[in-house]
């Protein structure tokens, strides 16, 4: 019978050859691709430019969300508190971005809000945009203003109804109409809070979705007509409370659809928890995350550079090996199952049309000329392998980039599935700390390091 060592040596050689052949045309076009494939015990199965720092796009959400899960715990909730006082309504907003219009309407009823009250809002943070965010993203829901008091994830729907375009009143956006003939077009001037509509809708449907110009003012409009910023709230039991979702549910709402605002707030909340009494700044967040990853997760300083929490910034840099190491850390933690559920599986969220029939949960990431995929891939019923694929500076389309990633995943799956079938030790092949294949000298000898 062929030994386990010999089988994996043969199989790794085949995996190495097939993956090198798969990415060769991409490399020839001048693109950069970094890949790391490994077992959850740290054994490396394949590596190509895995120690090269690349732009992660939304793979950055792995960095910020793992930091938050470890710091806050999966049962952590934010609580937004409300008081009715003679001079108006007070709000203490710690940063729950999941508050809905219906929840605010219920609070307004409990407080007997007249619509004419002043609304005094204390926000845990209030700033415009994250560092390095591009102007092109700002008018849309991709990069909403980051404020602690908000409604509907700081975005609003533009709906067509009859012959008109309808936006919710609380969006606080003025709508103007141009020529009603021709195809429907909607232009959004976020700076001046104006929507300009041309053409006529053909049917009732969701037309598009935009970022709110002033999320806190929109949320406050459910309670009164004027928002006033304050640092003080009543020192008594609140008259109404909105309990936010657990961090486990927040993570699912963030990672599956790749919600930038929720990811940014995961970084913010973890930073605030690490630094009680200090005002949030991005420099504080960058320092706190770096200390966590260097001291707790044991990632070397050169392994990543954090700029924001969502990945919108092109100043984020991380290596494929670092992303894989973070995912292995996640897999070793008590919150592992909640985190895996938060990632999109094949057929869900940003993997909705990808990798059908493959048991994978992974985070996607897309910016112009950047496309990434990192997560867990199951070959059988035992522990998964960790895969990180990062593509930068490509000239192909984003669709073609995703197709290449899917092809890489399929090659990994086929090769490792073949090994499991030959070995006949499905329950043990992925994690075996006594396995001589964990010896770095074996891996190096068989050419599995960077090519």
N, C-alpha and C positions, 0 to 999 in steps of 0.2 A: 504494500500500500504506500502511495506517495505521502511523504511527511507534510505536515501543515506548513512548515517553513518553506519547503520546496514549492508547494502549491502557490503560496502567496508570492514567492519570488517570481514564478512564472506569470502569475496573474497580474502582478504589479508591472512587470515588463510589458505585458500586453496593454494594460491601461495606459502606461506611459506612451507607448507607441501610438495608440489610437487617439489619445487626446492631443498629442503633438501634431498628428496629421490633421485633426479637426481644426485646430487654431492656426495652422500654417498659412492658409490663404489670407486670414485676417492680419497676421503679422506682416505678411508681404505687402499689405496696403498701407502700412505705417501706423496702424493702431496699436495701442498698448492693452494687453490683457494680463491680469494677475489672477492666478488660480491657486487655491489651497483645498485639498481634499484630505481628510483625516478621520480617524476614529475618535470617539469621545474620551478615550484614555490618553490622547495626545499622539498616538502613532500616526505618522504621516504616510499617506498612500500616494499622493501626487502633489507636485509643487511646480509652479511656473511663475517667476517674478512675484513670489508671494511676500517678499519683504520690500517691495516697491510701494511707496506712499502714493495713493491715487485718490481722486475725488470720488466720494462714495454716493453722492446724491442722497436719496432717501434710505440707503443703507446706514446713513448716520443715525437713523432712528433706532437702530440696534444699540448704538453707543448710549444714547440718551435714555432709552427705555430700560435697559438693563441697570443703569445707574439708579433710576427711579424705583424699579422693583426692589432692588437690594436695599435702598435707603429707606423707603417708606413702608414697604410690605403690601401684600395684595389686598388687605382689608382696609387700607387707608381711604378715608373719604374727606372731601372738603364740605364745609357747612357754611352756607351763605345766610346771614342773619339780618332781620328787618325789625325796625321799631316804628311805632306811631307816636309822635311827639306833637305838642301844640304848634310848634313852628314848622312842622313838615314830617317827612318820612326819612329815616336813616337806614343806611345799608352798609354792612361790613362784608366786603367781597374779597375772599381769599384767592379766587381764581378758578371757580368752577365754570369751565367753558361749555358744559353740557346742559345748562339751564335752557328750558324750552319756553316758548311764548305762553303755553297753557299754564305752566308753573307760575310764571309772573302774574298772569291774570288771576290765579287762585290767591296769591299773596295780596294783590290789590283788593280783592273782596274781603279778605280777613282784616285788612287794615282800614277798610272803609275809605279807600282812596277816592278822592273826588275828581282827579284829573287836573286839579288846579294847584296841587301841593308842590312845594319845593322838595327836591329829592337830594339829600345829603349823602354822598357816596365816599366811603373810605375804601381805597383799592390797595391791595398788597403790592401792586406794581402797575405802571402805566407808561408805556413808551411806544414809539411809532413802529419801528420795524427792526428785524434782527440784523446783525452785522453781515454785510456782503450780499444782502438780498437785492435782486435785480429789478429794475423798474418795470420790465415787461410782465413780471409776475404780480405786481401790486394791484392792478385793477380787478383781478380775479380772486377767487377764493383761495388760491394757492398761497398768498401772502397777506393775510388780513392784519390789521393793526392789533398789537398785542396789549390788551387791557384786562384787568382782573375781573371787571364786571362786564358781562356780555350776554347775548342771547343767540340761540340757534347757531352756535359755533361761529359767530361773527360773520354770518353770510345770509343772503336773502335770495329767494327764488324769483325769477321773472317768468310769469305765466301768461299765456295767451288765453283770452276768454272772449268768445264772440269775435268782434272785429277790433278788439282793443288788447293792449298789453297791460297787465296788472302787477303791481308790486305792493307788498304789505306796507301799511301806513307807518308802522314802527321802524321801517328801514330808513325813514327820514331822507328820502331821495325824491327830487322833483322829476317829473316825466314831461317831456316835450315831444311834439310830433312834427315830422316833416312831410314829404310827399307820400301819400297813402297808396300810391300805385307801385306795383312791382313786388319783388321778394322782400320778406321781412328781414330787417337788420336792426340791431340794437347796439348803440355805442354808449359807453359808460365813462363819464368824467368824474372819477372818484374825488379829485381835489375839490371840485365845485359841487359835489353831491347831486349830479344831474344825469339823467338817462334820456338819450335821444333816440326816438323810434321812427323808422321809415318803413314803408310798405304795409301790408295787411296780413295778419295771420291766416293760414289756411285751415287750421284746426286748433282745438283747445288742447294745450300741452305745456310742459315745462320747456321754456325757450332757452334759458341759460341760468347761471348762478354766479353772483358776484359777492365780493367782500363788502361788508358794511363799512361805510366811511368812518363812523364813530360808534363802535360797539357799545361802549358804556352809556352813551346818550340814548341809543336805541333801547337798551334794557331799561333805563330809567324812565323812558316815555310811557311804559306800562303803569307807572306809579304816580307820575306827575308831569308837569309841563316844563320844569326847569331843573337841570342837574347842577349841583354845587359840590365841588370837591372839598373834602374835610379830612382831618386826621383824628377826629374824636367821634365816638359813638356812645350812646347811653350805657351806663354801668348798671344794667339790670337785665333780667331775663328777657330775651327777645320776644316780640309779639308774633313773629312768624319765622319759620326756618325752612330752607330748602337743603335737603341732604343730597349731596352729589353721589354719583355711582362709585362703587369700589374701584380701586386702582386696577384690579383684574379686568373689570368691564371697560374702564377707561383705556387700558392698553389694547383691548380688542377693537374698540372704536377708533383707535389711533392707527394701529399697525395694519389691520386688514385692508382699509381703504387708502392708507398712507396719508393721514390727515396731518398737515403741517402745523396747524395751530395747536392741536392736542399734543403733538410731539414737543413743540416749543415749551409748552406748559409742564410737561413731564420734567424737562431739564430745570425749569424755574422752581417747581415744587421741591425737587430733590435738593437743589441748591439752598433754598430757604430753610429746609429741614436740617441741613448740614451746618448752617450758619445762623442760628437763632438770634434775633435782634438786629441783624444786618440787613440793609436795603439791598434788593437784588440788583446786580449788574452783570453784564455778560463776562466781564473780566473775573468776577467772583465765581461765576458758573464754570468758566474754563479752568480756573485754579482748583475748584472743588472736585470736578470730574477727573482732572489729571491726578490729583492726590489719591482719589478712590481707585483708579485703574492701576496706578503704580504700586500702591501699598497693599490693596486688597486682592486685585485680580492678577497682579504681578506682570503687568505689561510694561516693557521698557519705554522710556520717554520718546524714543524715535518712532515707536509703533503707530502713533496717531497724533493729530493736531485737531483739537475741537474748536470750532468757531461758533456754531449755533446748534440747536437741538433737532431741527427738522431735516437738514441737508440742503436747504435752499442756497446756502452760501457755498461758493466755490473755493473758499479758504479752508474748508474742512479737508483734512488729509488723513488717510488710514490705510494700512496694509491689509491684504487679504488674510495674512496669517493672524493679524490682530483681531479682525472680525471673527475668524474661526475660534480664536482663543476665548473671546468674550462669549461666544455661543457655547463653548465647552464649559465655561464657568457657570453660565445659566443652567446648563444641564445638570450640574452638580448641586444646585441649590433647591431649597424646599419649594420655591415658587416655580419650579421647572414646568409643571403641567399647565399652570395658568399662562405662563409665557408662551409655551408652544401653541396653546389654543388661541392666543392673541395674534399669532402670525397667520397670514392667509395660507390656506391649503390649496391644492390644485382645484380650480373651479370656484374659488372664493375671491372676493375683493380684487386686488390688482393681479391675481393669478386666475381670474375668472375664465379666461379663454386659453389657458396655458397648461401644458403637462397633464392632460387628461389621462387617468389611469395610473398616475405615478403617486406614490405616497410620499409627499413632501410638504413641509411647511417652511416658507421662506419669505424674506423681505426683498421686494423689488426696489429699484432706484433708477430714476430717469431725470436727466437734465440734457441740454443740448450737447451732443457728442459724449455723453456719459450714460452708461447703462450697467446695472449691477444686479446680482442675485446671490443672496447668502441665507443659509438656513440649514435645516435638518432633512436628510434623505434616508428613508427606511428601505433596506434591501429585503429584510425578512421580518420576523416578529421580535427580534432582539433590539438592541440599542441602535440608533441611527448612525450614519456618518455625517460629518459636518462638511459643508461645501460652501466655498466663497468664490464667486466669479466677479471680477471687476474689470469693466471695459471703459477705456478713456481714449479720446482723440480719434474716434472712428469717422469714416466718411460715408458709411452705409446709412440706411434709414434706421430709425429706432426699432421698427418692426423686424428688420433683418438682424439687428443686434440681439433682440430677445430670442429670435429663432436660433441663433448660434448658441446662446446660453442653454436653451432647451435641448439642443443637440448634445452639448457637453454633458448635461445631466443624464440624458439617455445613455450615452456611452458609459458613464460611471455606473449607472444602474445595471446595464447589460454585463459589464465586465465583473463587477462585484457579485452579481447574482449568479454568474457562471462559477465563480469561486465557491460561493456558499453551497451550490448544488454539488460540486465535486467533493468538497470537504465533508459534507454531511454532518456538520457540527453547528447548525444554525444558531443555537442558543449561546454559543461561546465565542464565535469568531470575532464579534465586534469588541468585546471588552474582556481582556485577559491580561492582567498585569504581569503574570508570570511568563507570558508569551515572549520568546526570544526576539520576535519581530519588533518589540518595543525598544530594542537596543538601537540607539542612533547609528552605531557603526554599521549595522545591517542595512539600515535605510540608505546610508551614504554609499555603501558598497554597491548597491543595486541601482544607483543613479536616480533616486527619487527626489533629490534636492533641486533647487532652481536650475532650469535649463538655460 
